[in-house]
């Protein structure tokens, strides 16, 4: 009996604007480094947008792809929501039935080789989508909000910075896009995340697979098992926030571990592994500042 071949895993980073292209230029190589073929990693940006030199240069150096999609959205307060929801549909519609796709934000960094448990693979290939819980429940509490869900409708509140999908989930992403373009969803916080959590609770309660938080480790809440670290923050504000520099520092360190002095990496002896294991990922994690069982990192050339 021949052993089962795991489905191919692709990674797409959705980005737009100089600051987010700069972040993607550092994020993409970390994913390319941890997949068998760096060409399975793509940065996806609107077809009308110029590619900055840093992104083009890193694509040539590290081997990841730059792809384009047709965007129909003005740069208003809900630009990020429509950008991502339209890009989701484009990316998922290009998949074949036996591919898995990680849709990730530009402010992420892949720390270790990526693997998906067989049981989750099967669920995703059948049409479900995988997201990790957010660090807090952000369901809206006002009944007057158009995206309000009663308690019985709410699923686990998830963070949309990392999504695992397959070709059969295209109908979900089309619904996300339709909602993102409705006038009721053209204001308010949390952009596409608000749309996705509303749709999952209202229409697709049986289509959500909860991923282990190691797939979306939101800084600074990281374990030593984190596979993907996510410098989450306000959509559209990356360029004005300190998390952009911190994200670049960790990406640089992942790509060049020799640039980090081992004596400056401190791990708490009280760290305990999670009960959820995801296979052979016992590689030392380099992670941003944290305490109590998490890793603390200081770069040898860090900025003051």
DAMOHU-V523746 format. One record per backbone hydrogen bond with DSSP energy under -1.0 kcal/mol. CO is the residue of the C=O (numbers start at 0). NH is the residue of the N-H. Records with the same first field share a line. If there is no record, write none. Layout:
CO = NH / NH
This chain:
7 = 99
9 = 101
10 = 41
11 = 103
12 = 43
16 = 20
17 = 21
18 = 22
19 = 23
20 = 24
22 = 26
23 = 27
26 = 30
27 = 31
28 = 32
36 = 39
37 = 40
39 = 10
40 = 64
41 = 12
42 = 66
43 = 14
44 = 68
45 = 48
51 = 55
52 = 56
53 = 57
54 = 58
55 = 59
56 = 60
57 = 61
58 = 62
64 = 42
66 = 44
68 = 46
73 = 75
75 = 78
77 = 81
78 = 82
79 = 83
80 = 84
81 = 85
82 = 86
83 = 87
84 = 88
85 = 89
86 = 90
87 = 91
88 = 92
91 = 94
95 = 98
99 = 9
100 = 164
101 = 11
102 = 162
103 = 13
106 = 230
108 = 228
116 = 120
117 = 121
118 = 122
119 = 123
120 = 124
121 = 125
122 = 127
123 = 126
128 = 208
129 = 163
130 = 210
131 = 158
141 = 144
144 = 147
149 = 152
156 = 133
160 = 104
162 = 102
163 = 129
164 = 100
165 = 168
166 = 169
168 = 172
169 = 173
170 = 174
171 = 175
172 = 176
173 = 177
174 = 178
175 = 179
178 = 181
181 = 184
182 = 185
189 = 192 / 193
190 = 194
191 = 195
192 = 196
193 = 197
194 = 198
195 = 199
196 = 200
197 = 201
198 = 202 / 203
203 = 206
206 = 128
208 = 130
211 = 214
212 = 215
213 = 226 / 227
216 = 229
217 = 220
219 = 221
222 = 225
226 = 110
227 = 216
228 = 108
229 = 218 / 231
233 = 236
236 = 239
237 = 240
240 = 243
241 = 245
242 = 246
243 = 247
244 = 248
245 = 249
246 = 250
247 = 251
248 = 252
249 = 253
250 = 254
251 = 255
255 = 258
256 = 259
260 = 263
261 = 264
265 = 295
267 = 270
278 = 280
280 = 282
295 = 265
298 = 301
